[in-house]
Amino acid sequence: MKKTKMINTEYPTIRSKKQLTTSLSCALLASLGLIVGVSAHAEEDYDLEVTISKKGEVSQNQVAFVPFAGDSNTSQIIQKDLQATPLKVTSEGLIGQPHSRDDLAATLPAWQQLGIPYMVIGSSKSVAGNTTITFEVIEVAKGRIIRGTQTVTAADSKTAAHKASGLIYELITGKKLDLNARIIYVEEQGSGKSKTSALVLIDADGSNKRVLTRVTDASIYSPAVSPDGRSVAYSVQLKDNSAHLWKYNLQNSQLTRLVDMKGSSLNPSFSSDGSKILFSSTVNGDADIYRVSSSGGKPELVMSGPYEQVTPSYAPNGSFVYASDHASPNRPSIYRYNFSGSPVRISRGGYATNPNYSPDGTKIGFLNGRSAAIMSNNGSIIANFGATGLDEAPKFSPSGERVVYSQGAKNGNLVIRFVDGGKVITLPTQGIAKSPTWVPSAK
């Protein structure tokens, strides 16, 4: 649809309050094309005709969040979501309570005096049993409404709020954020023959806990979720000390044994298209790396040697990383392999294991000695989150903006944090929590 572009000079002049109001009211709304999900928004930015007045120091990514009209709980979820990100979000010292561009017309010059780069205004309402949220992200100094009015809709207010928060974050930073992604982890309780090990699914705020499967006097290890979020592969170690590889269908609860091998099969990793699974196995004594169809079948030996090769993780480009003590016994390093040629060592000294790739292939979460850490694709340390007490590596969220890892060998917690900073979120669990990983939200 052809759109009428408003005046787009960098420093236009307001001729009268009436003219400003007219300019605001004439701005075109973005197309509202979806019943469920995010609206099909305009490609252009929409500009308001305003006077720009820069005052004082401006902190980059500072955001004024005006509590949304409508359901206060929905507004609070969005505000809490944004305040946990690396953005600097405030709801203090606001000038009125504008909820749309028309509400903002008379007070925008005063907002500009505050020197806050961005503001978020909007409202929510219930439509046919669904929650619909309409909002605008405004670059205050220029009076620019970034990509027009946005609308998201979902069957419940929390899901809709998380969608809105993710889109607000993307409009300001250019980075996608999946706040409706969930977490699967292993929860252990008890000891000896009364020990239980459960595969647990929760929302990323700790709510809606659901036990998928539980074993007694045995252990569940290293769950890995398929890229489409429909299934999870994991290992179950029995009393005879062998570990078998299984796949659980999250849609129908169907359980499938993936491989029938002697020895222990551990650390599954799905390929980016979900068709293959890498894993390590001790079927021949030392741990070697195998590949199998994600629907199961006969496994293929990928690499072997007279040393341990464990914890493989597929890269988005089809190669993979793994840990091996090839260079120094009992002191593993991380290597990259392209299914041909020679592996390339990428970690730089020290004890490094449990690697896993970020979705864009630029970063690797790993265990750096006893600490959860992140390295670049060439081995440079990006972040070190400290010892967790469980010797586990951080796992990247579906958009790569966040990580999750376990903490505490007795009173277990899940820790969620943004790679670039922001608020650290700690979720207490029952028993000991291990090996958390993300489940992408439904498209």
VMD Tcl script that draws the C-alpha trace (Angstrom):
set ca {
  {0.00 0.00 0.00}
  {1.39 3.40 -0.94}
  {2.03 5.64 2.09}
  {2.13 9.39 2.38}
  {5.44 10.49 3.92}
  {5.31 13.31 6.43}
  {7.79 16.17 6.60}
  {11.21 14.64 7.27}
  {13.61 17.52 7.79}
  {15.98 17.06 10.69}
  {15.22 20.37 12.39}
  {11.70 21.48 11.33}
  {9.99 24.36 13.07}
  {6.65 24.33 14.87}
  {4.49 27.16 13.59}
  {1.65 26.68 16.05}
  {0.26 24.15 18.50}
  {-2.65 23.57 16.12}
  {-0.31 22.77 13.23}
  {1.59 20.30 15.40}
  {-1.61 18.54 16.38}
  {-2.69 18.40 12.74}
  {0.66 16.93 11.71}
  {0.38 14.28 14.40}
  {-3.17 13.27 13.62}
  {-2.40 12.97 9.90}
  {0.40 10.43 10.42}
  {-0.53 7.11 8.88}
  {-0.87 4.02 11.04}
  {1.06 0.93 10.03}
  {-1.02 -1.82 8.45}
  {-2.61 -4.13 11.03}
  {-2.41 -7.33 9.00}
  {-2.30 -10.21 11.52}
  {-4.96 -11.67 13.80}
  {-2.38 -13.46 16.01}
  {1.24 -12.36 16.29}
  {3.04 -9.19 15.30}
  {1.47 -6.73 12.90}
  {2.81 -6.20 9.40}
  {4.33 -2.83 10.15}
  {5.46 -0.14 7.78}
  {8.96 -0.17 6.31}
  {9.36 3.60 6.59}
  {9.80 5.60 9.79}
  {7.14 8.20 10.59}
  {8.25 11.69 11.62}
  {6.41 14.27 13.66}
  {6.81 17.95 12.84}
  {8.55 19.29 15.95}
  {11.22 21.62 17.24}
  {14.32 19.88 18.57}
  {15.96 21.20 21.70}
  {18.85 19.18 23.17}
  {19.55 19.77 26.85}
  {22.05 18.12 29.20}
  {23.79 14.76 28.99}
  {21.95 11.90 27.32}
  {22.61 8.30 28.34}
  {22.57 5.97 25.33}
  {19.63 3.56 25.25}
  {17.78 5.38 28.03}
  {14.07 4.78 27.60}
  {11.05 6.50 29.16}
  {8.33 3.90 29.60}
  {4.88 5.42 30.08}
  {2.60 2.86 31.81}
  {0.18 1.62 29.17}
  {-3.53 2.32 29.26}
  {-5.74 -0.72 29.81}
  {-4.76 -3.75 31.87}
  {-2.16 -2.65 34.44}
  {-0.76 -6.19 34.78}
  {0.08 -6.27 31.06}
  {1.84 -2.93 31.34}
  {3.81 -4.11 34.37}
  {5.02 -7.23 32.55}
  {6.31 -5.12 29.65}
  {8.02 -2.68 31.99}
  {9.64 -5.53 33.96}
  {10.80 -7.20 30.73}
  {12.45 -4.02 29.49}
  {14.06 -3.22 32.84}
  {15.80 -6.62 32.79}
  {17.47 -5.83 29.44}
  {20.67 -3.80 28.95}
  {18.42 -0.82 28.15}
  {18.17 1.87 30.83}
  {14.43 2.15 31.40}
  {12.69 4.68 33.64}
  {9.11 5.52 34.52}
  {10.10 8.36 36.83}
  {9.69 12.08 36.16}
  {7.27 11.61 33.28}
  {5.41 14.50 31.69}
  {1.80 13.40 31.79}
  {0.55 9.99 30.71}
  {0.40 9.99 26.88}
  {-0.76 6.71 25.35}
  {-0.71 7.64 21.64}
  {0.87 10.16 19.27}
  {-2.17 12.41 19.55}
  {-1.85 12.47 23.35}
  {1.79 13.48 22.95}
  {1.20 16.43 20.63}
  {1.09 19.24 23.20}
  {3.89 17.98 25.46}
  {6.51 16.63 23.03}
  {8.73 19.75 23.22}
  {8.79 19.37 26.99}
  {9.75 15.70 26.62}
  {12.63 16.78 24.41}
  {13.90 19.00 27.21}
  {14.42 15.87 29.34}
  {17.09 14.58 26.97}
  {15.79 11.00 27.01}
  {16.46 9.36 23.62}
  {13.43 7.04 23.44}
  {9.95 6.80 24.87}
  {7.37 4.01 24.68}
  {3.64 4.70 24.79}
  {0.69 2.44 24.23}
  {-2.39 0.61 25.46}
  {-3.84 -2.88 25.76}
  {-7.34 -4.29 25.49}
  {-9.17 -7.60 25.37}
  {-10.67 -8.46 21.98}
  {-12.66 -11.69 21.44}
  {-10.85 -13.35 24.34}
  {-7.40 -12.31 23.10}
  {-5.11 -9.56 24.40}
  {-4.21 -6.90 21.86}
  {-1.44 -4.39 22.57}
  {-0.93 -1.26 20.47}
  {2.17 0.86 21.02}
  {4.66 3.30 19.54}
  {8.40 3.67 20.11}
  {9.44 7.29 19.63}
  {12.90 8.71 19.06}
  {12.22 11.78 21.14}
  {14.76 14.32 19.82}
  {13.55 13.91 16.24}
  {9.94 13.19 17.11}
  {10.32 10.04 15.00}
  {7.91 7.16 15.50}
  {10.08 4.17 14.69}
  {8.42 2.04 12.00}
  {4.94 3.29 12.78}
  {2.30 2.02 15.18}
  {2.80 -1.61 16.24}
  {0.18 -4.16 17.26}
  {0.61 -7.61 18.77}
  {-2.10 -10.09 19.71}
  {-2.03 -13.33 21.68}
  {-4.43 -15.62 23.51}
  {-3.19 -14.52 26.96}
  {-1.86 -11.26 28.34}
  {1.57 -12.57 29.38}
  {2.37 -13.95 25.93}
  {1.19 -10.73 24.29}
  {3.21 -8.62 26.74}
  {6.38 -10.61 26.06}
  {5.84 -10.21 22.30}
  {5.44 -6.47 22.72}
  {8.55 -6.23 24.91}
  {10.62 -8.16 22.39}
  {9.48 -5.94 19.55}
  {10.17 -2.76 21.55}
  {13.69 -4.03 22.26}
  {14.20 -4.81 18.56}
  {12.95 -1.39 17.42}
  {15.42 0.37 19.72}
  {18.46 -1.91 19.42}
  {17.97 -3.71 16.11}
  {18.35 -7.04 17.96}
  {15.64 -9.70 18.11}
  {14.51 -10.99 21.49}
  {12.34 -14.07 22.14}
  {10.86 -13.46 25.60}
  {8.31 -16.26 25.21}
  {11.07 -18.87 24.93}
  {10.83 -21.49 27.67}
  {13.47 -23.54 29.50}
  {14.00 -27.28 29.89}
  {16.31 -28.53 32.62}
  {17.07 -31.60 34.73}
  {15.91 -31.52 38.35}
  {17.35 -34.04 40.83}
  {15.98 -34.80 44.29}
  {16.80 -37.38 46.96}
  {19.70 -39.82 46.99}
  {20.49 -43.51 46.60}
  {17.64 -45.71 45.49}
  {15.15 -42.96 46.30}
  {16.89 -40.46 44.00}
  {14.70 -39.07 41.23}
  {15.79 -37.27 38.10}
  {13.17 -35.33 36.14}
  {13.06 -33.48 32.85}
  {11.25 -30.20 33.60}
  {9.76 -27.51 31.34}
  {9.09 -23.99 32.68}
  {8.43 -20.47 31.42}
  {11.48 -18.21 31.62}
  {9.95 -16.43 34.64}
  {9.78 -19.72 36.56}
  {6.02 -20.22 36.16}
  {4.00 -23.02 34.54}
  {6.27 -25.82 35.73}
  {5.63 -29.12 33.98}
  {7.44 -32.43 34.60}
  {7.87 -34.16 31.24}
  {9.36 -37.42 32.43}
  {10.91 -38.77 35.63}
  {13.20 -41.72 36.44}
  {14.05 -43.27 39.81}
  {17.47 -44.59 40.86}
  {18.83 -43.28 37.54}
  {19.97 -39.98 36.02}
  {18.90 -37.79 33.10}
  {21.66 -35.87 31.33}
  {22.27 -33.13 28.76}
  {18.90 -32.29 27.15}
  {19.04 -30.63 23.73}
  {16.02 -29.07 22.01}
  {15.34 -29.27 18.28}
  {15.40 -25.96 16.35}
  {11.63 -26.06 15.84}
  {11.06 -26.53 19.57}
  {9.01 -29.69 19.07}
  {11.27 -32.31 20.62}
  {14.08 -32.77 23.13}
  {16.89 -35.34 22.99}
  {18.57 -36.45 26.22}
  {20.39 -39.35 27.89}
  {19.24 -41.63 30.69}
  {21.96 -43.37 32.69}
  {20.88 -46.57 34.39}
  {22.35 -48.44 37.35}
  {24.56 -50.54 35.06}
  {26.41 -47.27 34.24}
  {25.32 -47.15 30.61}
  {23.54 -44.09 29.19}
  {21.00 -44.39 26.40}
  {19.88 -41.64 24.04}
  {16.15 -40.80 23.87}
  {13.90 -38.26 22.19}
  {10.75 -36.81 23.77}
  {8.08 -35.22 21.58}
  {6.87 -32.05 23.34}
  {3.60 -32.03 21.39}
  {2.32 -35.56 21.99}
  {4.65 -36.83 24.79}
  {5.86 -39.71 22.61}
  {9.18 -41.20 23.73}
  {11.59 -42.72 21.17}
  {14.93 -44.44 21.70}
  {17.29 -42.89 19.17}
  {20.18 -45.38 19.06}
  {20.75 -48.96 20.18}
  {24.43 -49.03 21.17}
  {26.46 -50.48 24.01}
  {28.37 -48.07 26.20}
  {27.19 -44.57 27.10}
  {25.67 -42.18 24.56}
  {25.70 -38.59 25.78}
  {25.52 -34.88 24.88}
  {23.17 -34.78 21.86}
  {23.19 -31.70 19.60}
  {20.71 -31.00 16.78}
  {21.82 -29.67 13.40}
  {20.40 -26.27 12.41}
  {17.76 -27.91 10.18}
  {16.88 -30.45 12.88}
  {17.58 -33.47 10.65}
  {20.72 -34.79 12.38}
  {21.97 -35.26 15.94}
  {25.61 -35.38 17.00}
  {26.50 -37.21 20.22}
  {29.42 -38.90 21.95}
  {29.56 -42.61 22.74}
  {31.90 -44.97 24.60}
  {30.83 -48.00 22.59}
  {34.47 -48.61 21.61}
  {36.02 -47.66 24.94}
  {37.16 -44.06 24.62}
  {34.47 -41.50 23.87}
  {34.06 -40.88 20.12}
  {31.66 -38.66 18.17}
  {28.78 -40.08 16.15}
  {25.94 -38.73 14.04}
  {22.43 -40.12 13.67}
  {19.17 -39.08 12.03}
  {16.93 -37.15 14.42}
  {14.29 -39.82 13.84}
  {16.73 -42.52 15.00}
  {18.45 -45.34 13.16}
  {22.00 -46.55 12.59}
  {24.61 -44.07 13.83}
  {27.59 -42.97 11.75}
  {31.08 -42.63 13.28}
  {32.29 -39.06 12.69}
  {35.64 -39.05 14.45}
  {37.59 -41.34 16.78}
  {41.01 -41.56 18.40}
  {42.92 -42.86 21.42}
  {41.61 -40.00 23.58}
  {38.32 -38.57 24.78}
  {36.17 -36.55 22.34}
  {33.00 -35.31 23.98}
  {30.24 -32.67 24.11}
  {29.84 -31.97 20.36}
  {27.79 -28.91 19.38}
  {26.59 -28.13 15.87}
  {27.42 -24.72 14.43}
  {24.84 -22.90 12.28}
  {27.07 -23.43 9.19}
  {27.08 -27.23 9.62}
  {30.49 -27.65 11.24}
  {30.76 -28.43 14.95}
  {32.85 -27.86 18.06}
  {33.76 -30.42 20.68}
  {36.04 -30.92 23.68}
  {39.01 -33.26 23.77}
  {42.02 -33.97 25.97}
  {44.09 -34.80 22.90}
  {46.67 -32.06 23.60}
  {46.91 -32.65 27.35}
  {45.43 -35.65 29.23}
  {42.61 -34.71 31.62}
  {42.92 -31.07 30.53}
  {40.43 -30.64 27.67}
  {40.47 -27.97 25.00}
  {37.81 -26.97 22.48}
  {38.20 -27.79 18.79}
  {36.31 -27.03 15.59}
  {35.79 -29.66 12.90}
  {34.22 -29.43 9.41}
  {33.67 -33.19 8.88}
  {36.88 -33.28 6.79}
  {40.53 -32.33 7.16}
  {42.05 -31.76 10.59}
  {40.35 -30.29 13.66}
  {41.38 -26.76 14.69}
  {41.94 -25.90 18.32}
  {40.14 -22.66 19.25}
  {40.31 -22.38 23.06}
  {43.44 -20.67 24.34}
  {44.97 -22.64 27.18}
  {43.40 -23.76 30.42}
  {40.58 -26.21 31.05}
  {37.85 -25.68 28.44}
  {34.90 -27.97 27.73}
  {31.10 -28.21 27.16}
  {31.04 -25.83 24.16}
  {27.80 -24.69 22.50}
  {27.24 -22.18 19.71}
  {25.17 -19.03 19.68}
  {22.42 -19.00 17.00}
  {24.41 -16.65 14.77}
  {27.61 -18.70 15.08}
  {29.72 -15.81 16.42}
  {29.99 -16.89 20.08}
  {30.51 -20.10 22.04}
  {29.32 -20.74 25.58}
  {31.67 -23.05 27.48}
  {33.03 -24.16 30.84}
  {36.23 -22.20 31.52}
  {37.84 -24.10 34.38}
  {35.03 -23.98 36.95}
  {33.36 -20.89 35.48}
  {30.50 -20.37 33.04}
  {31.95 -18.27 30.22}
  {31.56 -17.09 26.62}
  {34.24 -16.88 23.96}
  {34.24 -15.44 20.45}
  {34.41 -17.77 17.48}
  {38.21 -17.33 17.45}
  {38.71 -18.16 21.13}
  {38.83 -14.71 22.75}
  {37.02 -14.53 26.11}
  {33.94 -12.26 25.90}
  {32.41 -12.87 29.32}
  {33.17 -14.85 32.46}
  {30.24 -15.31 34.85}
  {32.18 -17.04 37.63}
  {32.01 -20.49 39.22}
  {28.57 -22.07 39.36}
  {29.26 -24.98 41.71}
  {28.06 -27.41 39.05}
  {30.70 -27.08 36.31}
  {28.18 -26.31 33.58}
  {28.33 -23.99 30.59}
  {25.82 -21.25 29.65}
  {23.34 -21.98 26.84}
  {22.19 -19.30 24.39}
  {18.56 -18.32 23.95}
  {16.92 -18.71 20.50}
  {17.79 -15.09 19.57}
  {21.24 -15.28 21.19}
  {20.66 -12.24 23.41}
  {20.43 -14.20 26.68}
  {22.03 -17.23 28.31}
  {20.89 -19.64 31.02}
  {22.97 -21.82 33.31}
  {22.66 -23.73 36.60}
  {24.09 -22.57 39.89}
  {24.38 -24.27 43.28}
  {25.31 -27.87 44.05}
  {22.76 -28.20 46.89}
  {20.07 -25.53 46.63}
  {19.75 -25.24 42.89}
  {18.99 -22.11 40.89}
  {18.68 -21.23 37.23}
  {20.43 -18.03 36.22}
  {19.28 -15.99 33.21}
  {21.27 -13.00 32.00}
  {21.80 -10.91 28.90}
  {25.13 -11.37 27.16}
  {25.56 -7.57 26.98}
  {24.60 -6.83 30.59}
  {21.26 -5.99 32.18}
  {19.61 -7.52 35.23}
  {20.57 -11.02 36.38}
  {17.47 -13.15 36.99}
  {17.69 -16.07 39.43}
  {14.99 -18.74 39.47}
  {15.00 -21.07 42.52}
  {14.29 -24.74 41.84}
  {13.45 -27.78 43.94}
  {16.49 -29.99 44.46}
  {19.49 -29.62 42.15}
  {18.98 -28.07 38.72}
  {21.26 -29.15 35.87}
  {21.80 -28.61 32.15}
  {19.16 -25.94 31.36}
  {18.52 -25.20 27.72}
  {16.02 -23.09 25.77}
  {12.83 -23.99 23.92}
  {11.95 -21.51 21.16}
  {8.45 -20.05 21.32}
  {5.83 -21.08 18.79}
  {5.94 -19.08 15.57}
}
mol new
graphics top color blue
foreach p $ca { graphics top sphere $p radius 0.5 }
foreach p [lrange $ca 0 end-1] q [lrange $ca 1 end] { graphics top cylinder $p $q radius 0.2 }
display resetview
